[in-house]
């Protein structure tokens, strides 16, 4: 029998779920976990340059979070309704869709309303901004079209009417500072409905210190969708199916990663999204391939990693696919023991919480 969902459970006091980020990004705590021995060190994120090797290659996800959450009322009934933009319909890149005239491209959304959202429902979103449900194909997804009484792009309307899509376990109202803090400092390509949270701890000064040590930095782009966070609803985890997410890997990143592997240098992934992109784009010969792609790769214990040697990541939810991925990398029992120690030492969990480094300089 394979691993079951309860094998990835742990008890977490609600008081340890971070509701706000640390005052300074790199002031977060950093639990360093030895991948082989399970030894744990308690450090701070600003110490990361001292914990990596000068030859390491650091790979980040430069996806940018969009203000994808919209709240309004049904036209006619006045009932409350919410939408979360997921991706443009078809093959249109997110950046292009956001820059297009507002009515020109339909979007796949998730919706919430007291009596559901059916085709032909109109939702008033304020300032002459409206959405119409065109189709409800199932699995909770909706096809929506947007309209505005004024000219402009959907991106401009989201900047005015949209809110940062903070996860539901952050149990408070969105505040103005979330637009900056729920975004990495190197975010470049708009299209994510969640932040690649392992990267939230980096500062310009920290990057300067990493560079001074000789550590190189390259980027991939993976637009994080709700599939990353959807709960696992099957007993045996191998039966879970991930939703597809789009990614792009540049030729320069491909060369840097392939060169690092050829020279025996370590590839350090900043976040689980980087792991999934790199491992998804690896050929049967073990070489990284570039360009655009989609991944539904579900990494769980038993997976054989071919690109990633060390991992910077946050602490993840019980029973989540993210916890399963990190368990595959570090070993399930070893990881859960480290989580237990983090809880005993008052680490802050989830998106705005503290971080882990699995595999330090001497591993």
Secondary structure per residue as TSV (DSSP state, phi and psi in degrees):
chain	resnum	aa	ss	phi	psi
A	1	X	-	360.0	138.4
A	2	X	-	-78.7	-176.4
A	3	X	-	-69.9	145.0
A	4	X	B	-110.6	163.4
A	5	X	G	-59.3	-34.9
A	6	X	G	-70.1	-14.2
A	7	X	G	-71.2	-8.6
A	8	X	G	-120.1	31.9
A	9	X	-	-102.9	150.8
A	10	X	-	-158.1	155.9
A	11	X	-	-91.8	127.1
A	12	X	-	-126.3	119.9
A	13	X	-	-61.0	136.6
A	14	X	G	-58.7	-27.4
A	15	X	G	-64.6	-17.1
A	16	X	G	-94.6	0.5
A	17	X	B	-83.4	112.0
A	18	X	-	-65.0	126.1
A	19	X	S	-96.3	-22.1
A	20	X	S	-137.0	153.9
A	21	X	-	-72.7	164.4
A	22	X	-	-60.0	151.7
A	23	X	S	-57.2	-40.8
A	24	X	S	-116.4	136.6
A	25	X	G	-53.6	-49.2
A	26	X	G	-86.5	9.1
A	27	X	G	-84.9	-5.0
A	28	X	S	-59.3	151.9
A	29	X	E	-76.2	157.8
A	30	X	E	-136.4	114.0
A	31	X	E	-90.0	122.0
A	32	X	E	-100.0	121.4
A	33	X	E	-115.6	121.3
A	34	X	-	-71.0	125.9
A	35	X	T	-67.9	-29.8
A	36	X	T	-93.7	-47.2
A	37	X	T	-91.3	-22.1
A	38	X	-	82.5	4.9
A	39	X	-	-63.2	141.9
A	40	X	E	-118.4	136.5
A	41	X	E	-121.2	148.2
A	42	X	E	-109.7	112.0
A	43	X	E	-130.3	-168.6
A	44	X	E	-123.1	154.1
A	45	X	G	-62.1	-32.1
A	46	X	G	-64.3	-13.0
A	47	X	G	-85.1	1.5
A	48	X	H	-52.8	-42.6
A	49	X	H	-57.7	-30.9
A	50	X	H	-76.8	-13.2
A	51	X	H	-103.8	-2.9
A	52	X	S	-112.2	165.8
A	53	X	-	-91.3	150.4
A	54	X	T	-60.5	-23.5
A	55	X	T	-92.8	0.4
A	56	X	-	-65.4	147.5
A	57	X	E	-109.9	118.9
A	58	X	E	-96.0	126.2
A	59	X	E	-115.5	123.2
A	60	X	E	-115.1	165.0
A	61	X	E	-105.8	114.5
A	62	X	-	-93.3	19.7
A	63	X	E	-61.5	142.9
A	64	X	E	-109.6	132.4
A	65	X	E	-74.4	133.1
A	66	X	-	-100.3	156.9
A	67	X	-	-76.2	72.8
A	68	X	-	-86.4	-6.4
A	69	X	E	-97.9	126.6
A	70	X	E	-123.4	140.9
A	71	X	E	-128.8	136.4
A	72	X	E	-159.9	-158.3
A	73	X	E	-134.3	146.4
A	74	X	E	-65.6	134.4
A	75	X	T	-70.8	128.1
A	76	X	T	103.3	-53.5
A	77	X	T	-96.1	-25.7
A	78	X	-	78.1	5.8
A	79	X	-	-67.7	145.3
A	80	X	E	-68.1	145.6
A	81	X	E	-148.1	145.8
A	82	X	E	-130.4	145.8
A	83	X	E	-130.2	145.8
A	84	X	E	-124.3	113.7
A	85	X	E	-68.9	133.1
A	86	X	E	-108.1	-54.4
A	87	X	E	-165.2	157.3
A	88	X	E	-68.9	149.2
A	89	X	S	-70.4	148.5
A	90	X	T	79.7	-153.5
A	91	X	T	-101.3	11.4
A	92	X	-	-69.7	127.6
A	93	X	-	-61.8	149.1
A	94	X	H	-59.3	-45.7
A	95	X	H	-58.6	-41.0
A	96	X	H	-67.5	-39.2
A	97	X	H	-65.2	-39.8
A	98	X	H	-67.7	-28.4
A	99	X	T	-91.3	-1.0
A	100	X	S	-87.6	160.4
A	101	X	B	-52.7	144.3
A	102	X	T	-60.0	-32.2
A	103	X	T	-94.2	0.9
A	104	X	S	-82.9	-20.0
A	105	X	-	-135.0	127.8
A	106	X	-	-80.1	157.4
A	107	X	E	-126.2	145.4
A	108	X	E	-80.8	128.5
A	109	X	E	-132.3	162.2
A	110	X	E	-105.7	142.4
A	111	X	E	-129.4	158.3
A	112	X	E	-146.3	129.2
A	113	X	E	-158.4	159.5
A	114	X	T	-61.7	-36.4
A	115	X	T	-117.8	25.7
A	116	X	-	78.5	171.5
A	117	X	-	-124.4	117.9
A	118	X	-	-110.6	160.8
A	119	X	T	-54.2	145.2
A	120	X	T	79.3	-1.4
A	121	X	-	-72.2	133.0
A	122	X	E	-105.4	137.8
A	123	X	E	-121.0	123.2
A	124	X	E	-85.7	124.2
A	125	X	E	-110.4	4.5
A	126	X	E	96.1	151.0
A	127	X	T	57.3	36.5
A	128	X	T	73.5	13.7
A	129	X	E	-99.6	125.8
A	130	X	E	-136.5	158.8
A	131	X	E	-127.2	145.4
A	132	X	E	-122.7	131.4
A	133	X	E	-78.4	118.1
A	134	X	E	-92.0	-36.1
A	135	X	E	-156.0	149.6
A	136	X	E	-126.8	81.9
A	137	X	E	-70.6	-13.5
A	138	X	E	116.3	178.6
A	139	X	T	56.2	28.6
A	140	X	T	80.5	-2.6
A	141	X	E	-91.8	148.6
A	142	X	E	-127.7	152.3
A	143	X	E	-106.3	120.1
A	144	X	E	-122.2	147.7
A	145	X	E	-120.7	140.9
A	146	X	E	-110.9	148.4
A	147	X	E	-136.8	155.2
A	148	X	E	-147.6	143.1
A	149	X	S	-74.3	-12.6
A	150	X	S	-118.6	158.2
A	151	X	-	-74.6	161.7
A	152	X	-	145.3	-178.6
A	153	X	B	-104.5	163.9
A	154	X	H	-64.3	-36.9
A	155	X	H	-58.3	-41.9
A	156	X	H	-65.8	-38.1
A	157	X	H	-69.0	-38.0
A	158	X	H	-66.2	-36.1
A	159	X	H	-59.7	-31.5
A	160	X	H	-89.9	-44.0
A	161	X	H	-104.7	-19.9
A	162	X	-	-82.3	161.9
A	163	X	B	-123.9	154.1
A	164	X	-	-61.6	129.8
A	165	X	-	-81.8	68.6
A	166	X	-	-62.7	146.8
A	167	X	-	-63.8	155.2
A	168	X	T	-65.3	-21.4
A	169	X	T	-77.2	-8.1
A	170	X	S	-87.4	97.3
A	171	X	-	-93.7	69.2
A	172	X	S	-161.2	171.2
A	173	X	-	-74.0	148.3
A	174	X	-	-67.3	135.5
A	175	X	-	-114.8	165.7
A	176	X	T	-58.9	-34.9
A	177	X	T	-69.0	-17.7
A	178	X	H	-64.0	-29.1
A	179	X	H	-60.7	-31.2
A	180	X	H	-92.9	-43.6
A	181	X	H	-79.6	-23.9
A	182	X	T	-93.1	46.5
A	183	X	S	-156.9	135.1
A	184	X	-	-73.2	158.8
A	185	X	T	-73.3	-14.0
A	186	X	T	-108.1	12.7
A	187	X	-	-58.8	132.9
A	188	X	-	-133.2	-42.3
A	189	X	E	-104.4	108.6
A	190	X	E	-67.2	137.7
A	191	X	E	161.5	-5.3
A	192	X	E	-93.2	144.8
A	193	X	S	-102.0	6.9
A	194	X	S	-151.4	152.1
A	195	X	-	-80.2	145.3
A	196	X	-	-74.7	88.3
A	197	X	G	-68.1	-21.6
A	198	X	G	-61.6	-25.5
A	199	X	G	-85.3	-6.0
A	200	X	G	-67.5	-15.0
A	201	X	G	-87.2	-9.0
A	202	X	-	-82.8	145.6
A	203	X	-	-126.0	161.9
A	204	X	H	-57.5	-39.8
A	205	X	H	-64.1	-39.0
A	206	X	H	-65.4	-40.9
A	207	X	H	-63.2	-38.3
A	208	X	H	-60.6	-41.4
A	209	X	H	-69.1	-37.3
A	210	X	H	-63.8	-44.2
A	211	X	H	-64.2	-40.9
A	212	X	H	-62.2	-27.9
A	213	X	H	-81.1	-12.1
A	214	X	T	103.2	0.4
A	215	X	-	-76.6	127.2
A	216	X	E	-90.2	153.5
A	217	X	E	-127.6	127.4
A	218	X	E	-133.9	168.3
A	219	X	E	-131.2	150.4
A	220	X	E	-119.1	169.5
A	221	X	E	-125.9	121.5
A	222	X	E	-130.7	118.2
A	223	X	-	-77.3	110.1
A	224	X	-	-75.5	123.8
A	225	X	-	-109.1	177.9
A	226	X	G	-65.1	-19.0
A	227	X	G	-59.0	-31.4
A	228	X	G	-60.4	-29.9
A	229	X	T	-111.1	-3.7
A	230	X	S	-62.1	139.2
A	231	X	-	-66.5	150.5
A	232	X	-	-82.2	118.9
A	233	X	-	-108.1	12.4
A	234	X	S	-112.2	152.9
A	235	X	S	-72.2	-47.7
A	236	X	B	-94.7	119.1
A	237	X	G	-64.3	-26.5
A	238	X	G	-61.2	-17.7
A	239	X	G	-87.6	-3.0
A	240	X	-	-74.6	144.1
A	241	X	-	-121.5	126.6
A	242	X	-	-82.4	148.0
A	243	X	-	-76.5	153.4
A	244	X	-	-75.7	144.1
A	245	X	E	-131.0	141.6
A	246	X	E	-84.4	145.4
A	247	X	E	-141.7	162.9
A	248	X	E	-141.7	133.2
A	249	X	E	-125.9	121.7
A	250	X	-	-75.8	162.3
A	251	X	H	-62.9	-35.6
A	252	X	H	-68.5	-36.7
A	253	X	H	-68.5	-41.1
A	254	X	H	-57.3	-46.9
A	255	X	H	-63.7	-42.6
A	256	X	H	-62.8	-43.5
A	257	X	H	-68.6	-46.9
A	258	X	H	-64.0	-37.1
A	259	X	H	-65.1	-42.3
A	260	X	H	-60.0	-43.5
A	261	X	H	-67.5	-39.0
A	262	X	H	-64.3	-35.1
A	263	X	T	-89.0	0.1
A	264	X	T	78.4	18.0
A	265	X	-	-87.6	156.6
A	266	X	-	-84.0	143.7
A	267	X	E	-102.1	118.8
A	268	X	E	-107.4	112.9
A	269	X	E	-85.3	131.1
A	270	X	E	-96.9	90.4
A	271	X	S	105.6	154.1
A	272	X	H	-67.1	-28.8
A	273	X	H	-66.3	-35.8
A	274	X	H	-65.1	-42.2
A	275	X	H	-57.7	-48.3
A	276	X	H	-65.7	-39.0
A	277	X	H	-66.1	-48.3
A	278	X	H	-63.6	-45.7
A	279	X	H	-69.9	-31.5
A	280	X	H	-70.4	-32.4
A	281	X	T	-94.6	17.2
A	282	X	B	-93.4	130.7
A	283	X	-	-74.6	170.7
A	284	X	T	-63.5	-23.8
A	285	X	T	-84.7	-0.5
A	286	X	S	87.9	9.0
A	287	X	-	-95.2	141.7
A	288	X	B	-77.4	137.7
A	289	X	-	-112.8	146.3
A	290	X	-	-99.3	-177.0
A	291	X	E	98.3	-167.6
A	292	X	E	-91.3	150.9
A	293	X	E	-162.5	174.6
A	294	X	E	-126.7	141.6
A	295	X	E	-127.8	136.4
A	296	X	-	-122.5	24.8
A	297	X	-	-63.8	125.9
A	298	X	-	-109.7	109.6
A	299	X	-	-97.2	122.3
A	300	X	-	-142.6	170.4
A	301	X	T	-50.9	135.1
A	302	X	T	108.9	-14.3
A	303	X	-	-72.3	141.5
A	304	X	-	-102.4	110.7
A	305	X	-	-78.0	134.2
A	306	X	S	-117.4	-13.3
A	307	X	S	-118.9	-31.8
A	308	X	-	-102.1	130.6
A	309	X	S	-109.5	-25.2
A	310	X	E	-147.9	157.6
A	311	X	E	-140.7	129.2
A	312	X	E	-101.3	126.7
A	313	X	E	-153.8	160.9
A	314	X	E	-87.8	-178.8
A	315	X	-	-88.8	135.6
A	316	X	-	-111.8	164.4
A	317	X	-	-67.7	148.9
A	318	X	T	-58.0	145.9
A	319	X	T	64.5	14.4
A	320	X	-	-93.1	157.0
A	321	X	H	-64.2	-28.5
A	322	X	H	-68.3	-41.8
A	323	X	H	-63.1	-36.3
A	324	X	H	-67.1	-40.3
A	325	X	H	-61.2	-48.4
A	326	X	H	-66.6	-33.3
A	327	X	H	-63.4	-37.3
A	328	X	H	-64.1	-34.1
A	329	X	H	-79.6	-40.6
A	330	X	H	-102.3	-16.5
A	331	X	-	98.3	127.7
A	332	X	H	-61.5	-50.9
A	333	X	H	-65.4	-39.4
A	334	X	H	-64.0	-42.5
A	335	X	H	-67.4	-45.7
A	336	X	H	-65.4	-32.3
A	337	X	H	-65.1	-39.8
A	338	X	H	-66.8	-37.9
A	339	X	H	-62.3	-41.4
A	340	X	H	-60.9	-39.6
A	341	X	H	-68.9	-37.1
A	342	X	H	-62.7	-41.5
A	343	X	H	-64.5	-43.4
A	344	X	H	-61.9	-30.2
A	345	X	T	-97.4	10.9
A	346	X	T	72.1	27.7
A	347	X	-	-63.8	151.8
A	348	X	-	-93.9	135.6
A	349	X	B	-107.1	157.9
A	350	X	S	76.2	-156.4
A	351	X	T	-54.3	-45.5
A	352	X	T	-95.5	13.3
A	353	X	S	-94.2	-159.0
A	354	X	-	-83.3	-177.0
A	355	X	E	-129.7	168.1
A	356	X	E	-125.3	149.8
A	357	X	E	-120.7	116.3
A	358	X	E	-101.6	106.5
A	359	X	S	101.0	95.3
A	360	X	-	-89.0	-165.9
A	361	X	T	-63.5	-30.8
A	362	X	T	-101.0	18.4
A	363	X	-	-115.9	360.0
